[in-house]
Amino acid sequence: MVHSVRRAGQWRECVVPLFPRYLFLQLDEGREALSPVRSSLGVAGIVRFGATYAIVSDGIISELRLREDPETGLHRLVKRPVLARGAAVHVTTGPFAGLEGVFEREAGCDRVVVLLNLLGQDAQVRVPANFVLPGYAA
């Protein structure tokens, strides 16, 4: 997963595991043995609730695969709406919450540049992408 962190006053992207040390497998319980998995190098244990093994639905696995970058295999946790330059946006969070503006461009993995009218002047403002929704609020 690509994650933005702030270090020395700068936003930087770093790669962190989405599910560290987890392996998802499809097992035909009762017909296939789990012992080879348990004895594999790096396996610390199997997630379970009491005696019942945790089951992840096919739908969740499909969603994870849809969010995977086909070239790198990395995932983004939040699917952002795709915005075109000039699209109307509404800032929902942060110091500019409640303001309407115009989408300018993406600025890295998790930030966008929005044109806002502040004190009668148009200003380009860089905000986290999850602070912005498409369209004006009704």
Long-range contacts (C-beta under 8 A, 24 or more apart in sequence): 1-74, 1-75, 1-76, 1-77, 2-74, 2-75, 2-76, 2-109, 4-108, 4-109, 4-110, 4-111, 11-108, 11-110, 11-111, 13-108, 13-109, 15-74, 18-64, 18-75, 18-77, 22-47, 24-56, 24-61, 29-53, 76-109, 78-130, 80-129, 80-130, 81-133, 81-134, 83-112, 83-132, 83-134, 87-134, 88-134, 88-135, 88-136, 89-114, 89-132, 89-133, 89-134, 89-135, 90-132, 90-133, 90-134, 90-135, 90-136, 90-137, 91-116, 91-127, 91-131, 91-132, 92-131, 92-132, 92-133, 93-128, 93-130, 93-131, 94-127, 94-128, 94-131, 96-125, 96-127, 96-131, 97-131, 98-137, 100-136, 100-137, 101-125, 103-132, 103-134
